[in-house]
Amino acid sequence: MNHIIFLGDSYTWGEGLELFIEKDKWIKQRKKISNYDDLIKVKDEESETFREQNRFASIVAKHFEMVEVVNRKNGGSLSDNFKLLEHFEKKTGMSSVNAIIVQLSHFYRTPIHLTSNCKCTFCKTLPDYPISSIIHDIVENNSNDFNKNMILNSFKKTEIDVEFMDWFWKWVNWIERFCYDLLEFKLKKYEDMGIPVLFIDSWDVEDSYVHTRKYIVDRIIPLIGDDGKLYKKWVDFEKSFDGTFCINDYFKNTNNHHPSLRTHQYIAKSIIKKLEEIL
Ligand SMILES: [Zn+2]
C-alpha cells in the first residue's frame, strides 16, 4: 500500500466536519457552540468516520488509491509533526511514501526545545510547554490569541521594561527562524530519499510571511478559490469564498471557524492538481 503523509494541525485533522452530518443529533448540535472541547463530548463512531473520510487528506489519498497518514491527535505543533514523521520512518522505512504535504500552522505552538522528548529540567517539569505559554506567562495573559499585536499591547500594560521586551522579541525571532530551519533540514532528508515535499500556506496571517523562505515558496501548493483562480496565500484563498468558507459561515451558532466540508473539497482538489503535475 502506498502512503501520503499529511502534517498539519486541526485543519488537516478535520475539526468540526461532523457538523455536516445530516442527522438529528448533528443538526441540533449546529445550534450550539461547537468547538473541539464541545465536540469531543458528543463524538461517536459515525462522526469520527465522517470526519476522517471527508477531510482533504482522505479525499486526496483516495483519488490516488493510496492511504493517508494523519496525526491521530488534534492540534499540531512542529514537534508533533516531527514525531509523526520519525515514528512512521522507524516503522516503515518510508519506502511506501509518495509525498509529504505540510499544512503550515503557527510556530508558537511548538515546545521551547522543539521536541516533546526533551529531557532537560525545564521540559521534564513542564512537558510540551509551548512557546505561546511562555509568552502568555510573561505578559500574564491567558488568552489563546496568538496575535503579535495583542502580545505587544499586553507588554505595554505590564511593568516589563523596554530592554527586556527588546531582548524577548529577539529571542522569539531567533527561535522562529530556528524552528523553520529545523523543519527545512528535516524535510530535505526525505527529499533526498526521493519523496516530494509540498506546503499549504498557514491560515495565520502573521505566519504566512514564512513563505518568503525560498524553500517554502518553491514548494507551495496554489489553492483553487471559489472563483476558480489560484491562490498561494491562505488569506486570499479564504476571501475568494465570500462567506461560505468556514463551518461558522454555515452554522452561525457553532463559533467554529475551521474549513467547511466544501472548503476541504477545494483544498483536496488543489493538492490533487499539484500532485498530478509532479507524481
Ligand atoms: Zn528542554
Residues whose N, C-alpha, C, O or C-beta is under 5 A from the ligand:
A	BS01	ZN	H113 C118 C120 C123
